[in-house]
Structure formats: structure tokens, C-alpha cells
Amino acid sequence: MLFEPIKIHNLMIKNRIVMPGFHLNYAQEGAVTEKLINFYEARSKGGTGLIMIGGAAIEPNGVFAGWISMHEDGLIPGHKRLTDAVKSHGARIGLQLLQQGRYSAGFTEGKDVFAPSAVRSRMTGCIPRELTREEIQKVIMDFGAAARRAREAGYDLVEISSSAGYIINQFLSPFTNLRQDEYGGSLPNRMRFGLEVIAEVRRQVGPDYPISVRLGGQDYIEGGATWQDVQVFAKELEKASVNLFNVTGGWHETAIPQLNGDVPAGAYSYLAGKIKSQVAVPVVASNRIASPRIAEQVLLAGKADMVSVARGLLADPEWPEKARKGHKPLRKCIACMLCLDQIFKRQPVICAVNPLCGDDNQVIPAAEIKRKILVVGAGPAGLEAACTLAERGHQVTVWEKQEAIGGQWRLAAVPPGKADFLPLLSYYEERMAQAGVELILGKPATPEETLARGADAVIIASGAQPVSEVPFPCETVRVLQAWEVLAGAPVEGSNILVVGGGSVGCETALYLAEQGALDADTAKFMLIHEAEPPDEIRKLLLTGSYKITIVEQQKSLARDMNNATRWLLLKNLDMFGVNIYTQASVEGVSASGATLRQDDAPLTIKADTVVLALGARADNALYEALTGQPDVYLLGDARRPGKVHEAIHEAHKLACSL
């Protein structure tokens, strides 16, 4: 079904793939840039059926921090260049219109922040001012005027954002709408603002122009709108002439993850199904639909008529065409949340696994002189370098001392929520085969053999090793490295002390905390057959075999993680009952327990096994041994332990320069 055409109102879309609107931080003072055009043109070339741009601001207060806008006529020509570029490759294009309400961080730039009621934003900390009736009418008119501009700019349809906790949600939700007038109180009153927005948009764009609504299927906020409320709202929106619903999950401030790797693939498609059961117009399912297989399953199950592929198209602009033709390699999103974290930092969006994301017009140059190049190490840095070099025309050989590619990346894929990391290795295996890279596994590299290879250039991507020194007396208690635990080493005893609360220590602690807990299949069986009450099943899901303690010298845990991932890790550690001591140190461990010091006070805890997570050191001995040799390069963790996106992007840049 994925590649069957579909009609929205009077608009034909060539397939069922939608790239939903999401912020990129590529605009400048609200205006379309060449970077933005190049980004979306690449996704149109790649075969996407419908591309939504935005959310776009509808009034000047929404223009800050790289947000795109459609608040004035002077912006239309830039948008026209974008729509022309996208439509020239066969995609249809729409503009999503957005008013952030209490979620706006515009106050940091002196912008006015307003909302239905003066309810503090838990995302920004700002308390908005309450809109007057007259100002509500102004916002409604702004939506309509922006929609009219979108049509003039060549957009095939316009989409109104009623998702993620923005202003229409804020009117709909009793949590944020405390008004006592005709826009507050009962559900019909709380729906009024959104319905009046649609009416004004329809008035300004005319009867033949398609209107979509990006619809939050459930607030997932205590005291917020339920999916039952949203069903009623959707039926009224359809009566008001909405032609398409793109159904997503909850608000930004919900404690229930929406996009992280912990979220099962297609988990929120049930919300699309709730809406599809109530309306006759097409419905789009969203959130965590990153593979063609999941997309097809959602459609075949009848939960939706189309699917949103957002971060999958960040990772690979050719996702649709590769899926349609069965071509490989398909570079899949790894759900690392780097893209979202960039948004929160007000930085342009980049992708960890796609070094060209945001530089989509960059052409990888063919090698002027074809050289014989040896790459030592088959972690992400070495793999990206090898593939890019071979694709440029060089003759590339990779030596990897292990019997499989991946290096430390295989360990990074072990903790809960990281299963999406592993397909990156399949991608590189397929890409290497296609590019003609010679891969030799089980091959340690010595300085003598490396020189004897006679390569024109050598790239050392030998990774890192964990810091192994135990910085405190430790007697009769087994000591393991976190890397050993993640590699499957048996962990003895029931009381486990994890020393080091960075990302590796915390993720290893969570991995151990889940050992022995009820698995998902058993929980499903027990729930269906009512073997235990739901509360007991939840307790069993959160109770493992080990009692875990993390000791960290800093004030807080996992500061080396991006915030879009870190909050969920900390929540999970809390749910699994992991004991945490921050601003603390270990003074010694013996058979009688571990002695800690926190706030200059000693305390003793039980410890049967100590797990060290004290960081990593670059494994650059081979590079040091080759110092003075020409054309030897150090890459990735072997140069400086860091994040996977740093390794891949650095490798791509180096490979393009040789």
C-alpha cells in the first residue's frame, strides 16, 4: 500500500509517505534560506509523496531562533522558490502554520508570549499572559492570512498545528484553559478556538484548497484532553471542512516518551486509528515509523491511510525510493535524539548518521588521483571513512582485530532503548560491499605489518579503551568494566556498585536493573489472561534481580548525554529503584561492603561486584608508533573519545579531503 497514490480533497499524492513538519533552525529571521531549499529538495528527489514545511510562525512574535515564518507578504517569494524546487521533483508540498502559545521561548528575545490562560510552561518556565477576546480574534485572523499567503506561495495545501501542546491544544485542554468565557469551560467551548481558526483559514483559501490538521491524539498530561475529547474535536473539524488529519502523540512536556528509542516502533499508530474510526477523510499515523516494514504494517492494519516518516528522512533522503525499489543500503534513523537536542539548543539540525544533513547540496568529489588506502578499525569512524573513500574511487582495505565490525558501537546498542543502534552496522556492511571495500576481520594491526602493506595513506580508527585503574582499595570483590558487563560478562551477587555516573555508567546500571524483571511477552500474556492485577504486573516489570547503586562525584548524572535522551534515562533509573549517590566518592571496597564519602560524611553500603565506568582513553598506540610516517591520519575515538556523530562527521570530512 505504501506506494499507492491517494487523493486529499482534490490533490493527488503519488504515494502514502508524508514528511511531517518539524523545526530545523535553518531559517533566517523567518525567511526561507538556500539551506532549507536544498534540504527539502533532496527529500523530494528521494521520492517523498507529501512534504510539510514548518511549523511556520503566523505573526512576528513567533519569529526567533531560526523559526520559519509566513507572517507577512514579503516572505512569499522565498517560499515560492522552495515550493518550486520541491514540486519540480514530483512531491507535493504543504505549509504547517503554528502559534506556540505558552511554549514559546520568544521571551528570551523580548517577544510577547500569550496563551488562553496564564498557566506556567513547564518546558520554558515562562508564565504567559492571558489573551483577551479581541486578541483571540487577531490570532485567528493571523492564521487565515498566513494560509492565504501559503496558497499564493505555491503550497499545495496548508496544515494547522493542533499538536504537541501548542496554542490550539492549550485552548482544548482543561489543564491550560482556565477561561470562564465562551472559549473555556465545556468541551464545545474549548474546541471553539480551533474551529474558528479552520473557518477563517477556509474563508481565506477558498473551497477547493486542501486543509490538514496536525492533531495531537492524546495530551498525556494529567488533567489534559483525552483521546475521547480529540475524537469529538476531529469530527467537528471535519464538519468545518478539514480534509486530512496527521495524528501524532502527546505534548512536549509529557513524562511519556514520544520519539525516543524506548518507544516501540509505530506505538502511537493506535491514536491514528482512534481518529480514523470517526472521520471519512484520510488520516496519517506518526511517531517512530522509521522503517518501510513498519510503515507498510500500519497501513495494512487499517490504522491510517498514510504514514509520517520524519527522522527516517533526516537519516536518508532517499528512504522512499530505496523502499520502493528494494535498494540497499538504507540508512536508518538510530533514535539518538541528536536532531531534537539541536533544536532545544537553538542550533541547526544535524543527523548523527547522515553527515550531509543540512548540507544537502554538497557533492562528494571523485578522487583526482586514486590511491591505495588502509583503514585500521571498523567502528563507525573507520566504516564511514572507508565507504566514502571507496565511493570516491580509492582502493580501500579495512583491518579489524575483532571477528565482526562495530567495535564499541556494538556495546552501545546493548542498553535498554538502544536497539535501533545495531542496523547502522548492517548499513555499513551493505555499503562496503557495494563500494568494493576489502574487509579483513580478525586482523590486529602492528606497526610492521601496517608499513609493509605499502598503502599510500593509512587511517587509524582504532577506537578507545576504558580507564581500567581502580582508584580506591578493593579487596576480595570482583571488579568489572562496564564494557565487559555490556559484552555479557556474568555479574555475581545481588548488590552491584557502579562507579561513575556518566552515560556509560547510567546505561549499564539500567541494563543490570532490568535483568530478571518480567519480560514484555510474559507481561502481555499475563495481562491478556488476567493472571495478575495490572499493578502487580507493572511491579514485576520494574523489579529485577540486582540491587544497583551508582556513585558519581559530580552534582548530577549523565551530563555527557543530550537532554532529549537524558531525562528518560533518569526517569527509568528512578522507576527501577536504582540508588544514586551524587557528589560522592568511593573510599574502599571489601567483603564487608563499600565505604563511600558524601558531604564529608562516611557511609557503608553492600557491594558484591564493582562495575567501573570511569571514562575512556584513546587507543592511539599504533598511530604513535607510526609518528613521522607520511599520510597517516588519526580518526574518531582513537583521536579523542566522543559521540558517534562526531566520529562519523569527522570521518566523512577527512575522506572527502584525501
C-alpha positions in Angstrom: 0.0 0.0 0.0 2.9 2.4 0.7 3.3 3.3 -2.9 -0.3 3.5 -3.9 -1.4 7.1 -4.8 -4.0 8.8 -2.6 -6.3 11.8 -3.1 -6.6 14.5 -0.5 -9.7 16.7 -1.4 -8.7 17.5 -5.0 -5.0 16.9 -4.6 -3.4 13.6 -5.8 -0.3 12.4 -3.9 1.9 9.8 -5.6 2.4 7.6 -2.5 1.5 7.4 1.2 4.7 8.8 2.6 4.5 12.2 4.4 7.4 14.1 5.7 5.8 15.9 8.6 6.6 19.5 9.5 9.3 19.9 12.2 11.6 22.6 13.2 15.1 22.7 11.6 16.6 26.0 12.7 17.5 26.7 9.1 15.6 29.9 8.5 16.9 33.4 9.0 14.6 35.9 10.6 11.7 33.8 9.5 12.8 33.7 5.8 13.5 30.7 3.6 17.2 30.0 3.0 19.1 28.1 0.4 20.0 25.6 3.1 16.3 25.0 3.7 15.5 24.6 0.0 18.4 22.2 -0.5 17.3 20.1 2.4 13.7 19.7 1.2 14.6 19.4 -2.5 16.8 16.4 -1.6 13.8 14.7 0.1 11.6 15.4 -3.0 14.3 13.9 -5.2 14.3 10.9 -2.9 10.6 10.1 -3.6 8.6 11.5 -0.7 5.0 11.9 -1.7 4.0 14.9 0.6 6.4 17.2 2.3 5.1 19.5 5.1 7.2 22.6 5.9 7.2 24.2 9.3 5.7 24.9 11.7 5.8 28.4 10.3 5.1 31.4 12.5 1.9 33.3 11.8 2.8 36.6 13.5 6.1 38.4 14.4 6.3 37.1 17.9 6.8 33.7 16.5 10.0 34.7 14.7 13.0 33.8 16.7 15.8 31.2 16.9 15.7 30.1 13.3 12.0 29.5 13.0 10.5 29.8 9.6 7.6 32.2 9.2 4.7 33.3 6.9 3.6 36.4 8.9 4.0 38.9 6.1 3.7 39.1 2.3 7.3 39.9 1.9 8.2 36.3 2.8 6.1 34.9 -0.1 8.9 35.0 -2.8 11.3 32.9 -0.7 8.6 30.3 0.0 7.8 30.3 -3.8 11.4 29.3 -4.5 11.0 26.5 -2.0 7.7 25.2 -3.4 9.0 25.4 -7.0 12.1 23.4 -6.1 10.2 20.7 -4.2 7.4 20.3 -6.8 9.9 20.1 -9.7 10.8 16.5 -8.5 7.3 15.2 -8.1 6.5 15.8 -4.4 3.5 17.8 -3.2 4.2 20.4 -0.6 2.3 21.9 2.3 3.0 24.6 4.9 2.2 23.9 8.6 1.1 27.0 10.5 2.0 27.2 14.1 1.4 29.5 17.1 3.3 28.3 20.1 1.3 30.0 22.9 2.8 29.2 26.3 5.5 27.0 24.7 7.2 30.0 23.0 10.7 30.8 24.1 10.4 34.1 22.3 10.5 35.9 25.7 14.3 35.2 25.7 14.4 37.7 22.7 11.9 40.1 24.1 8.9 38.6 22.3 5.4 38.6 23.7 4.2 35.3 25.0 0.5 34.7 25.3 -1.9 31.8 25.8 -5.5 31.0 26.6 -4.7 31.3 30.4 -1.7 32.4 32.5 -0.5 28.8 33.2 3.3 28.4 33.6 5.0 26.5 30.9 6.9 23.5 32.3 9.0 23.5 29.2 10.3 27.1 29.2 9.5 28.2 32.8 7.6 31.2 31.4 4.2 32.3 32.6 2.3 33.7 29.5 -0.2 36.5 29.7 -3.8 35.6 29.1 -5.3 36.6 25.7 -8.3 39.0 25.6 -11.3 38.2 23.4 -10.1 40.8 20.9 -6.6 39.3 20.8 -8.1 35.9 20.2 -9.7 37.2 17.1 -6.4 38.7 16.0 -4.7 35.3 16.3 -7.5 33.7 14.3 -7.1 36.3 11.6 -3.3 35.7 11.6 -3.8 32.0 10.9 -6.1 32.9 8.0 -3.8 35.5 6.5 -0.8 33.1 6.7 -2.9 30.4 5.0 -3.7 32.8 2.2 0.0 33.6 1.7 0.8 29.9 1.7 -1.6 29.4 -1.3 -0.1 32.4 -3.1 3.4 31.0 -2.5 2.5 27.8 -4.3 1.9 25.4 -1.5 -0.5 22.6 -2.5 -2.2 22.6 0.9 -2.0 24.2 4.3 -1.8 22.5 7.7 -2.9 23.9 11.1 -0.9 22.7 14.1 -3.1 21.3 16.9 -0.4 19.1 18.4 2.5 18.9 20.8 0.9 21.3 23.3 0.8 24.4 21.1 -1.9 27.1 21.2 -4.9 25.1 19.8 -4.1 22.3 22.2 -3.9 24.9 25.0 -7.4 26.0 24.3 -8.6 22.4 24.0 -7.0 21.2 27.2 -8.6 21.9 30.6 -5.1 21.8 32.0 -4.1 25.0 30.3 -7.5 26.6 29.6 -8.9 28.1 32.8 -11.1 30.7 31.0 -14.6 31.5 32.1 -15.8 33.0 28.8 -17.1 31.3 25.6 -13.6 29.9 24.9 -13.3 28.0 28.2 -15.1 25.5 30.4 -17.1 22.9 28.5 -15.6 20.8 25.6 -17.6 22.7 23.0 -16.2 26.0 24.3 -12.7 24.7 24.4 -13.0 23.5 20.8 -14.3 26.9 19.7 -10.9 28.5 19.1 -9.6 25.7 16.8 -12.9 25.5 14.9 -12.9 29.3 14.3 -9.3 29.1 13.1 -10.3 26.5 10.5 -13.3 28.6 9.5 -11.1 31.6 8.9 -8.5 29.6 7.0 -11.2 28.2 4.8 -12.6 31.6 4.2 -9.2 33.0 3.0 -8.1 30.0 0.9 -11.4 29.1 -0.7 -13.4 25.9 -1.0 -11.1 24.0 -3.4 -7.9 24.2 -1.3 -6.9 21.3 0.9 -6.6 21.9 4.7 -4.8 19.5 7.0 -4.7 19.4 10.8 -1.7 18.1 12.7 -3.6 16.6 15.5 -2.4 15.6 18.9 -4.2 12.3 19.6 -3.9 12.5 23.4 -2.3 15.1 25.7 -0.7 12.6 28.0 -0.9 15.3 30.6 -2.7 14.9 33.9 -5.9 16.9 33.6 -5.5 17.3 29.9 -7.5 16.4 26.9 -8.1 12.7 26.4 -8.3 10.7 23.1 -12.1 10.7 23.6 -12.0 14.5 23.6 -9.8 14.6 20.5 -12.2 12.2 18.7 -15.0 14.7 19.2 -12.8 17.5 18.1 -11.8 15.7 15.0 -15.4 15.1 14.0 -16.2 18.8 14.4 -13.0 19.8 12.5 -14.1 17.5 9.6 -17.5 19.2 9.6 -15.6 22.5 9.4 -14.0 21.3 6.1 -10.7 19.7 7.2 -9.5 17.3 4.5 -6.7 15.5 6.3 -5.6 14.6 9.8 -2.0 13.9 10.7 -2.2 12.3 14.1 0.7 12.4 16.5 1.2 11.7 20.2 1.3 14.0 23.2 2.8 17.2 24.4 6.4 18.2 24.7 6.1 18.3 28.5 4.6 14.9 28.9 6.6 12.4 31.0 5.7 9.7 28.5 8.3 9.4 25.8 7.1 10.2 22.3 10.1 9.7 20.0 12.9 8.1 22.0 14.3 4.7 21.2 12.4 3.2 24.2 9.1 3.8 22.3 8.2 0.7 20.3 8.0 1.2 16.5 4.7 2.5 15.5 3.4 2.6 19.1 1.2 5.7 18.6 -0.4 4.5 15.4 -3.3 3.4 17.6 -4.2 7.1 18.1 -4.5 7.5 14.3 -6.8 4.5 14.4 -9.0 6.2 17.0 -9.4 9.2 14.7 -9.8 7.2 11.5 -12.7 5.4 13.1 -14.6 8.7 13.5 -13.8 10.6 10.2 -14.1 9.9 6.5 -11.1 11.9 5.3 -7.6 10.4 5.1 -5.6 10.0 8.3 -1.8 9.9 8.8 -0.1 7.9 11.5 3.0 9.4 13.1 5.9 8.8 15.6 8.5 6.1 15.4 7.7 4.9 11.9 11.3 4.7 10.6 11.3 1.5 8.6 9.4 0.6 5.4 8.3 -2.6 7.0 6.6 -0.8 10.0 5.1 1.8 7.6 3.5 -1.0 5.5 2.2 -2.8 8.6 0.5 0.4 9.9 -1.3 0.8 6.5 -2.2 -2.9 6.1 -3.7 -2.9 9.7 -6.1 -0.1 8.6 -4.9 2.3 11.3 -4.1 5.0 8.8 -4.2 5.9 5.1 -0.7 7.5 5.1 2.4 7.4 7.3 4.7 10.1 8.6 8.4 9.5 8.2 10.3 12.3 9.8 13.7 11.3 11.2 14.0 8.4 8.8 14.1 11.1 6.1 16.7 13.0 8.0 18.9 9.9 8.0 18.3 9.0 4.4 16.7 11.4 1.9 16.3 8.5 -0.5 14.3 6.5 2.0 11.1 6.3 -0.2 12.9 5.4 -3.5 15.1 2.8 -1.7 12.0 1.3 -0.1 10.1 1.3 -3.4 12.8 -0.4 -5.3 14.1 -2.6 -2.5 17.5 -1.0 -2.9 20.1 -1.1 -0.2 21.8 0.2 1.8 19.1 2.2 3.6 20.5 4.3 6.3 18.0 4.2 9.2 17.4 6.6 12.0 19.1 5.3 15.2 16.7 7.3 17.5 19.6 9.0 19.2 17.6 12.3 19.5 20.6 14.5 18.4 18.3 16.3 15.9 15.8 17.2 18.7 18.6 18.2 21.0 19.9 20.6 18.4 16.5 22.3 18.3 16.5 22.8 22.0 20.0 24.3 21.8 18.8 26.6 19.0 21.3 25.1 16.7 20.7 23.9 13.1 19.5 20.3 12.9 22.1 17.7 12.0 21.9 13.9 11.9 24.3 11.6 13.7 24.4 9.1 10.9 24.0 11.4 7.9 26.9 13.8 7.6 25.2 15.6 4.7 22.1 16.5 6.5 21.9 20.3 6.3 24.5 20.3 3.6 22.3 18.5 1.1 23.7 20.2 -2.0 27.2 19.0 -1.2 28.6 16.8 -3.9 31.1 14.1 -2.8 34.1 14.7 -5.2 35.6 11.9 -7.3 39.2 11.3 -6.4 41.6 13.1 -8.7 44.3 10.5 -8.0 43.2 7.0 -7.0 45.2 5.8 -4.1 45.5 2.6 -2.0 44.3 3.4 1.5 44.4 1.2 4.6 41.8 1.8 7.4 42.6 0.3 10.7 39.5 -0.2 12.8 35.9 -0.9 11.8 33.9 1.2 14.3 31.6 3.9 12.9 34.5 6.3 12.1 36.6 3.7 10.2 33.5 2.4 8.4 32.3 5.9 7.3 35.8 6.8 6.1 36.3 3.5 4.2 32.9 3.7 2.4 33.3 7.4 1.4 36.9 6.8 0.2 35.9 3.8 -1.9 32.9 5.7 -3.3 35.3 8.4 -4.4 37.3 5.8 -6.3 40.1 4.9 -3.9 41.1 1.3 -3.3 40.3 0.7 0.3 41.1 -2.1 2.7 39.8 -2.3 6.3 41.6 -4.2 9.1 39.5 -5.1 12.1 41.0 -7.0 15.0 37.6 -8.4 16.1 35.6 -11.0 14.2 32.8 -8.6 13.5 32.6 -4.9 12.6 31.3 -2.3 15.0 33.8 -2.1 17.8 32.4 -0.2 20.8 29.2 0.6 18.9 28.0 -3.0 19.5 28.2 -2.3 23.2 26.4 1.0 22.8 23.5 -0.9 21.3 23.0 -3.2 24.4 21.3 -0.9 27.0 17.5 -0.6 27.0 16.2 1.7 24.3 19.3 1.3 22.1 18.2 -1.5 19.7 18.0 1.0 16.8 21.8 1.4 17.0 22.5 -2.0 15.5 21.1 -1.5 12.0 23.8 1.1 11.4 26.3 -1.8 11.2 24.1 -3.6 8.6 24.0 -0.4 6.6 27.8 -0.2 6.6 28.2 -3.8 5.7 25.9 -3.3 2.7 27.6 -0.1 1.7 31.1 -1.5 1.9 30.1 -4.4 -0.3 28.5 -2.0 -2.8 31.6 0.3 -2.8 34.1 -2.6 -3.1 35.8 -2.1 0.2 38.0 -5.1 1.2 37.2 -6.1 4.8 39.6 -8.3 6.7 38.3 -9.4 10.1 40.3 -10.9 12.9 43.3 -8.8 11.8 45.3 -6.9 14.5 47.5 -4.2 13.1 51.1 -4.0 14.1 53.4 -1.1 13.0 55.5 -3.5 11.0 52.5 -5.0 9.1 51.0 -1.6 8.6 54.1 -0.3 6.9 54.6 -3.5 5.0 51.1 -3.1 3.5 52.5 -0.3 1.3 49.4 1.8 1.4 49.5 5.4 0.0 47.7 6.5 3.2 46.8 5.0 6.5 43.8 6.0 8.6 44.0 4.8 12.3 40.5 4.5 13.7 41.4 2.0 16.5 38.8 3.4 19.0 39.3 3.7 22.7 39.7 1.6 25.8 38.1 2.1 29.2 40.0 3.6 32.0 41.0 0.5 33.9 42.8 1.7 37.0 40.8 1.2 40.2 41.1 4.5 42.1 40.4 3.1 45.6 41.4 0.0 47.6 39.4 -3.0 46.6 39.7 -6.4 48.2 38.0 -9.8 47.6 35.3 -8.2 45.5 35.1 -8.8 41.8 35.7 -5.7 39.6 34.4 -5.5 36.1 34.5 -2.8 33.4 31.1 -1.5 32.3 32.1 -2.6 28.8 32.6 -6.1 30.0 29.1 -6.2 31.5 27.6 -4.9 28.3 29.5 -7.6 26.4 27.8 -10.2 28.5 30.2 -10.9 31.4 28.4 -12.7 34.3 27.8 -10.4 37.2 28.0 -12.1 40.6 26.0 -11.3 43.8 22.9 -9.2 44.2 24.4 -5.9 45.3 26.1 -4.1 42.4 28.1 -0.9 42.8 28.5 1.2 39.6 31.3 3.7 40.0 30.9 6.6 37.6 27.6 8.2 36.7 28.2 9.3 33.1 26.2 8.0 30.3 28.0 4.6 30.2 27.7 4.1 33.9 24.0 5.0 34.0 23.1 2.9 30.9 25.0 -0.1 32.3 23.2 0.4 35.6 19.8 0.4 33.8 20.8 -2.7 31.8 21.6 -4.5 35.0 18.4 -3.2 36.7 16.3 -4.8 34.0 17.9 -8.2 34.4 15.5 -10.7 36.0 12.5 -8.4 35.6 9.3 -9.6 33.8 9.8 -9.5 30.0 7.4 -7.9 27.6 6.0 -11.1 26.1 5.2 -12.6 29.6 3.7 -9.3 30.7 1.4 -9.3 27.6 0.4 -12.9 28.3 -0.4 -12.2 32.0 -2.3 -9.0 31.2 -4.5 -10.7 28.5 -5.3 -13.6 30.7 -5.6 -11.5 33.9 -3.1 -13.7 35.6 -2.3 -10.9 38.0 -3.8 -7.4 38.5 -2.2 -4.7 36.3 -0.5 -3.1 39.2 1.3 -6.3 40.1 2.3 -6.9 36.5 3.8 -3.4 36.4 5.7 -4.1 39.7 7.1 -7.3 38.2 8.2 -5.4 35.1 10.1 -2.9 37.3 11.7 -5.4 39.7 15.0 -7.1 38.6 17.4 -9.5 40.3 20.0 -6.9 41.3 20.1 -4.0 43.7 22.0 -1.3 41.9 23.9 1.7 43.3 25.5 4.4 41.2 28.2 6.6 42.8 29.1 9.8 40.9 31.4 12.7 42.0 29.6 15.4 40.1 26.3 17.0 41.2 24.2 15.2 38.6 24.2 12.1 36.4 24.8 11.6 32.7 25.8 15.2 31.9 27.5 13.9 28.8 24.2 12.9 27.2 21.9 15.1 25.2 18.9 16.4 27.1 16.4 14.8 24.8 17.6 11.4 25.9 18.9 12.1 29.4 15.6 12.9 31.0 14.2 9.5 30.1 17.3 7.6 31.3 17.0 9.3 34.7 13.3 8.6 34.8 14.0 4.9 34.1 16.7 4.7 36.8 14.2 6.0 39.3 11.4 3.6 38.2 13.7 0.6 38.6 14.8 1.8 42.1 18.5 2.4 41.3 20.1 4.0 44.3 22.1 7.1 43.4 24.8 9.0 45.3 26.0 12.2 43.7 28.8 14.4 44.9 30.2 11.2 46.5 33.3 9.1 46.2 34.3 5.5 47.0 37.0 5.2 49.6 37.3 1.5 49.5 35.6 -1.8 48.9 35.9 -5.1 50.8 33.9 -8.2 51.7 32.1 -6.2 54.3 30.9 -3.6 51.9 31.8 -0.3 50.1 32.7 2.8 52.1 31.5 6.0 50.5 32.0 9.6 51.4 29.3 12.1 50.7 29.1 15.7 52.1 32.2 14.8 54.2 30.2 12.0 55.9 31.1 8.3 55.6 28.6 5.6 54.9 28.7 2.0 54.0 26.7 0.0 51.5 26.7 -3.6 50.4 28.7 -4.4 47.3 29.2 -7.9 45.8 30.5 -6.7 42.4 32.0 -3.3 41.4 31.4 -2.1 37.9 33.8 0.7 36.7 32.6 3.3 34.3 35.3 5.9 34.7 35.6 7.0 31.1 37.7 6.1 28.1 41.1 6.8 26.7 42.1 7.0 23.1 43.7 3.8 21.8 46.3 5.5 19.6 49.4 3.3 20.2 49.6 2.3 16.6 49.4 6.0 15.5 52.2 6.9 17.9 54.3 4.1 16.6 53.9 5.4 13.1 54.7 9.0 14.0 56.9 10.6 11.3 55.4 8.5 8.5 53.7 10.5 5.8 49.9 10.3 5.2 49.0 8.7 8.5 45.8 10.1 10.0 44.1 9.6 13.4 40.3 9.4 13.5 37.4 9.1 15.8 37.8 7.8 19.4 41.4 7.0 18.7 42.0 10.7 18.4 39.6 11.9 21.1 36.8 9.8 22.7 33.5 11.4 21.8 30.0 10.9 20.3 29.1 8.8 17.3 28.1 11.9 15.2 31.5 13.4 15.8 33.2 10.3 14.6 31.0 9.9 11.5 31.1 13.5 10.5 34.8 13.8 11.1 35.4 10.6 9.1 33.3 11.9 6.2 35.2 15.2 6.1 38.6 13.5 6.2 37.6 11.0 3.5 36.4 13.8 1.2 39.7 15.6 1.5 42.1 12.7 0.6 
